Amino acid sequence: MRILTGIQSSGRPHLGNILGAIKPAIELSKHPDNESFLFIADLHSLTTIKDGPMRREFTKAVAATWLAFGLDTQKNTFWRQSRVAEHTELAWHLSCFTPFPMLNNATSFKEKSDRSLSVVNAGLFVYPVLQAADILLYDAEIIPVGKDQRQHIEMTRDIASAVNHQYNSDIFVLPEPRIDDRLMTIPGIDGAKMSKSYNNYIDIFLPENELWKVIKKIKSDSTPLEDPKNPDTDITFQLFSLLASESQIAEMRALYEGGNYGYGMAKKAFYELILAQFTTERERFDYYTLENPDALEAELRDGEEKARAVAGRTITRVREVMGFS
């Protein structure tokens, strides 16, 4: 089964990205019957980030995160979207088969344009076409996505079907979304969905003192230290439960309900859990970003060569039927 996942380089990956997308994708990639294509969607990030050096740093951080969590780059294909020119070429071809109303009705675009027209650019409008090119270029069969991305996969299928119908040929594989309803929304430090947009995220790769400063900001109520507390309504407990074992969760619950246990103590336990659970990943991240960035670059270049080989075959197919070869 060919599986494709892309992570946008619009910031350093946070705990929500890691638990909701990166770790599940790596687990899927380990299955012997799966062939995973995992890319850094740096072209997509241009819709919001214009600063070049910042994008380079974020791209490096995203790549280092995948490697830190054990992605096997020999078995799978791992690359930067911008280094494979076929993405943008195919996006143009597909745009000529994409009805304007389809893009105008995209939920993600409507939400952004409703909030502020001043931040809307053409890139945001045609975002789903580039996303379709990302998928169709690699004959991907399964696309793991959140519920909010289901519409984009449906649009990809519609665009691919239009091309296939036009040329009476199976030029593109029609991808299927894989939506895991078991995945919960990862709460941020304010209780809303963890997001870079809300600035409420937890970056597990921060130096220890900086990470502790973020953990201390987790929102809590004003229940006195000596009083029992409800763990099910507390953000720190929710976050702790995402990482802890069943016995650790049960122990923490008993401390909350027993009284004389403050939220500051719970935050300290969560902080220590992060450091203990991600010791190896934090060391690997620093290795690729600080100690040996050349090793990171080498991994990406190798992956880009593999990606170009697959993308080139698809573009050759498209050029031939469309009369460009």
Order of alpha helices (4+ residues) and beta strands (2+ residues): beta-alpha-beta-alpha-beta-alpha-alpha-alpha-alpha-beta-alpha-beta-alpha-alpha-alpha-alpha-alpha-alpha
